[in-house]
């Protein structure tokens, strides 16, 4: 199998993932997942599609991720990885990934700040006099 490319997004993060047959090496921006994502919780989130489909040692994966924070980037990697596993295995794990809602892009974004307010929903204190 030649190298294929997939994209995953979450909040303002974008992950471009390259996948090919191999021994299971994973690099995120040139580092291992543990080095880049810092906490084990974020590593678990990012690599969930591989663990779910038991394909951890089948593919070599390289990810370039940018934008947002670390947990947002972990979500973007998860989305890209789920799409990649679905695309590479010809839909073999499609229903399994779909049931866990890993193929759906989480469209929740930060609500914008409104004028006349300190934040999106917070109001300045009301003064009657």
Secondary structure, 3 states (H helix, E strand, C coil): CCCEEEEEEECCEEEEEEEEECCCCEEECCECHHHHHCCHHHHHHHCHHHHHHCCCCCEEEEEEEECCCHHHHHHHHHHHHHHHHHHHCCCCCHHHHHHCCCCCCCCCCCCCCCCCCCCCCCCCCCCCC
